[in-house]
Amino acid sequence: MAAKKKTKTKTKAKKKTTAKKATRKMKTRKPNAAFMKPLTPSTTLSSIIGTKPLPRTEVTKKLWAYIKKNGLQDQTEKRYILADDKLKAVFGGKGRVSMFEMTKYVSKHLS
């Protein structure tokens, strides 16, 4: 049996380049109403961020400001927070919480 050689013909399609106009206006994103709704913190959380109703985004910002101010972020693994006495009350008694768990525990203290 003789092996037949297959010949490949390559055809390159010419690409047309068209200049797109950059006249599109950027649409501004509307914030999600659920994130912007002011929520009242519980008494344990209010000892850290204050008693004024705040949106979730501001609560997270204030918590991170407290964590950075008091040096509560784990230096070897920065995604973990080492809780002091005030944060232990918010985190359900846990001494070490990841950033992702933090939002779960904080949401229980907002209404």
BELMOZI-V423738 format. One record per pair of residues at least 12 apart in sequence whose C-alpha atoms are under 7 Angstrom apart, sorted by the first residue. I is the first residue (numbers start at 1). J is the second residue. D is the distance in whole Angstrom. If there is no record, write none. Layout:
I|J|D / I|J|D
//
This chain:
35|55|6 / 35|56|6 / 35|57|7 / 36|55|5 / 36|56|7 / 37|55|5 / 38|53|5 / 38|54|4 / 38|55|4 / 39|53|5 / 39|54|5 / 39|55|6 / 39|110|6 / 39|111|5 / 40|52|7 / 40|53|4 / 40|54|7 / 40|110|6 / 40|111|5 / 41|53|7 / 41|109|6 / 41|110|5 / 41|111|7 / 42|109|5 / 42|110|6 / 44|89|7 / 44|90|6 / 45|90|6 / 45|109|6 / 49|62|6 / 49|63|7 / 79|98|6 / 79|99|6 / 80|96|6 / 80|97|6 / 80|98|4 / 80|99|6 / 81|96|6 / 81|97|5 / 81|98|6 / 81|99|7 / 82|95|6 / 82|96|5 / 82|97|7 / 83|95|5 / 83|96|6 / 90|105|7 / 90|106|7 / 91|105|5
//
